[in-house]
Amino acid sequence: MDVAKSKHDCCIIDSDGVIHTDSLRITNSKKGFDSLYSSILSILGSRNLEHVKNRT
């Protein structure tokens, strides 16, 4: 995740190296967080959030 003052750019990659989103830009706001959160949940499917890791 590339963190900035007003926006963040990130990608979502699973543990097998599959890229689910290669360019996800979110605003530094509740709406941006909700967008990122819903993207993560849609990719996780039936797994829970314990499988989510932040890699820099």
KAJO-V33187 format. One record per residue. RES is the residue in one letter. PSI is psi in whole degrees, 0 to 359 (* if undefined). D_LAST is the distance of its C-alpha to the last C-alpha in Angstrom with 2 decimals. Layout:
res = <RES RES>
psi = <PSI PSI>
d_last = <D_LAST D_LAST>
//
This chain:
res = <M D V A K S K H D C C I I D S D G V I H T D S L R I T N S K K G F D S L Y S S I L S I L G S R N L E H V K N R T>
psi = <131 112 133 178 314 347 164 138 133 171 160 118 134 176 344 0 8 126 118 321 123 347 96 114 125 149 157 73 174 319 318 316 315 322 314 314 315 326 315 313 322 328 324 327 237 352 161 176 349 340 356 130 149 120 130 *>
d_last = <6.66 8.66 10.60 14.21 17.52 19.06 16.62 13.09 12.11 10.08 10.89 11.84 12.00 14.05 14.28 16.79 14.62 16.64 15.25 16.76 15.79 14.53 15.05 15.23 16.11 16.92 18.87 18.22 21.04 22.28 22.98 19.43 18.14 20.94 20.03 16.42 17.92 20.72 18.60 16.69 20.13 21.79 19.51 19.78 23.54 25.31 22.38 21.28 18.17 17.73 16.11 13.16 9.83 6.57 3.78 0.00>
//
